[in-house]
Amino acid sequence: MTDDGLLMEGTTSKQKFGDHTVHFEFRLAYQPEDRGQGRSNSGIYLQGRYEVQILDSFGLEGKDNECGGIYSVKAPDVNMCFPPLSWQTFDIEYQAAKFDDSGKLTANPRATVRHNGVVIHDRVELPGERSTTAAPVPPGPESGPVFLQNHGCPLRYRNIWVLAR
């Protein structure tokens, strides 16, 4: 936590989740001298497996490695990134992968992502056989944490809640 009560990057929830909805607010740092992945780079990992990218992508194209992208899987349908130092929201509905009694994958996970109130991913199917790049938790039937990635950029979080379904 910062002195003014904001959550810093590099945080993992103690509780683990299966199907869930997560809401959080984030503020990108102002880093005008940095470029690309050096500008407020972070991400939220659903179950510690699937990253929704956080990055200063204001005015950019909106790729899968930019803000709101499901990293290495899918670009957002629209780039809704506000300028740095503005508070922004992600609201994510996550449906965990399903497995049978023998541990065989029977249904891939899915996610709906709202960035600043706009749907940028609608029930996108995620790869159940692999996690996204640099995920701390491998695929599997177990519940997993919410993880806020740390890439050394000084962005901040507030008003985080998770609703298990």
C-alpha positions in Angstrom: 0.0 0.0 0.0 1.1 3.6 -0.6 1.0 6.2 2.1 -2.2 7.6 0.6 -4.0 4.2 0.8 -3.6 2.9 -2.8 -2.7 -0.6 -3.7 0.6 -1.1 -5.6 1.3 -3.5 -8.4 2.7 -6.9 -7.7 -0.2 -8.1 -5.4 -1.8 -11.5 -5.2 -5.1 -12.3 -3.5 -5.0 -14.7 -0.6 -8.4 -16.1 -1.7 -8.6 -18.3 -4.8 -11.6 -18.2 -7.2 -13.3 -20.3 -9.8 -16.1 -18.5 -11.7 -16.1 -14.9 -10.5 -16.6 -11.2 -11.4 -13.9 -8.7 -10.5 -14.1 -4.9 -10.5 -11.1 -2.6 -10.0 -9.9 0.9 -10.7 -6.4 1.7 -11.9 -4.4 4.8 -12.6 -1.7 4.7 -15.2 1.5 6.6 -14.4 2.6 9.4 -16.6 5.8 8.2 -18.3 6.4 10.4 -21.4 10.0 9.3 -21.8 9.2 5.6 -22.0 7.8 3.7 -25.0 5.8 0.5 -25.6 5.8 -2.0 -22.8 7.6 0.5 -20.6 4.6 2.7 -20.0 2.6 1.6 -17.0 2.9 -2.1 -17.9 0.9 -4.4 -15.6 -1.9 -6.8 -16.0 -4.6 -8.6 -14.0 -4.3 -12.4 -14.1 -7.6 -14.2 -13.7 -7.1 -17.3 -11.6 -3.4 -16.4 -12.0 -3.7 -17.8 -15.5 -5.1 -15.4 -18.1 -3.8 -11.8 -18.3 -5.9 -8.8 -19.2 -3.2 -6.3 -20.1 -2.8 -2.9 -18.4 -0.7 -0.4 -20.3 -0.7 3.2 -21.3 -2.3 2.7 -24.7 -4.1 6.1 -24.9 -4.5 6.9 -28.6 -2.9 3.7 -29.9 -4.4 1.0 -32.1 -5.5 -1.4 -29.3 -3.6 -4.6 -29.8 -3.5 -7.8 -27.7 -0.5 -6.5 -25.8 -2.0 -3.1 -25.2 -4.5 -2.0 -22.5 -7.5 -4.3 -22.4 -6.0 -6.9 -24.6 -6.1 -10.5 -23.5 -2.3 -10.9 -23.7 -1.2 -13.0 -26.7 -4.8 -14.1 -27.3 -7.0 -11.3 -28.5 -7.0 -7.5 -29.0 -9.8 -5.5 -27.5 -12.7 -4.8 -29.8 -12.2 -1.1 -29.2 -9.4 0.8 -27.4 -11.0 2.5 -24.4 -7.8 3.6 -22.6 -8.0 7.0 -21.0 -4.9 9.2 -20.7 -2.4 8.6 -17.9 -3.3 9.8 -14.4 -7.0 9.3 -15.1 -8.8 6.7 -13.0 -10.1 3.8 -15.2 -12.1 0.7 -14.5 -12.1 -2.9 -15.6 -15.2 -5.1 -14.9 -14.5 -8.7 -15.8 -16.8 -11.7 -15.7 -14.8 -14.8 -15.8 -16.1 -18.4 -16.3 -13.4 -20.9 -15.3 -12.5 -23.9 -17.4 -14.5 -27.1 -16.8 -12.9 -30.5 -16.2 -14.4 -34.0 -15.9 -13.7 -36.3 -13.0 -10.6 -37.7 -14.7 -9.2 -34.1 -15.1 -9.8 -33.9 -18.8 -10.7 -30.4 -20.1 -14.3 -30.3 -21.2 -14.9 -26.5 -21.7 -12.5 -23.7 -22.1 -12.7 -20.6 -19.8 -14.4 -17.5 -21.1 -14.2 -13.8 -20.2 -16.3 -10.7 -20.8 -14.3 -7.5 -20.2 -15.7 -4.0 -19.7 -13.1 -1.2 -19.9 -14.4 2.1 -18.6 -18.0 0.8 -19.0 -17.6 -0.4 -22.6 -17.6 -4.1 -23.5 -14.3 -4.8 -25.2 -14.4 -8.6 -25.0 -17.7 -10.5 -25.1 -17.6 -14.0 -23.8 -14.2 -14.6 -25.4 -13.0 -18.2 -25.2 -9.6 -18.5 -23.6 -7.1 -21.3 -24.3 -7.9 -23.9 -21.6 -4.8 -26.0 -22.5 -2.4 -23.1 -21.8 -2.2 -20.0 -19.7 -1.2 -16.6 -21.2 2.4 -15.5 -21.3 4.2 -15.2 -17.9 1.2 -16.5 -15.9 2.2 -17.6 -12.4 -0.4 -20.5 -12.3 -0.5 -23.3 -14.9 -3.8 -24.5 -16.4 -5.8 -26.9 -14.4 -9.1 -27.5 -12.5 -8.0 -25.8 -9.3 -9.2 -22.3 -8.4 -6.6 -19.6 -8.6 -5.9 -16.1 -7.3 -6.3 -12.6 -8.7 -2.8 -11.4 -9.5 -1.8 -7.8 -10.3 1.4 -8.1 -12.3 4.5 -6.0 -11.4 6.7 -4.8 -14.2 8.3 -2.0 -12.1 5.9 0.7 -13.4 4.4 3.0 -10.7 0.7 2.5 -11.5 -1.9 2.3 -8.7 -5.1 0.4 -7.9 -8.2 1.1 -5.7 -11.8 -0.1 -5.1 -11.1 -3.7 -5.9 -13.8 -6.3 -5.2 -14.3 -9.9 -6.4 -17.7 -11.7 -6.4 -17.4 -15.5 -6.5 -20.2 -17.1 -8.5 
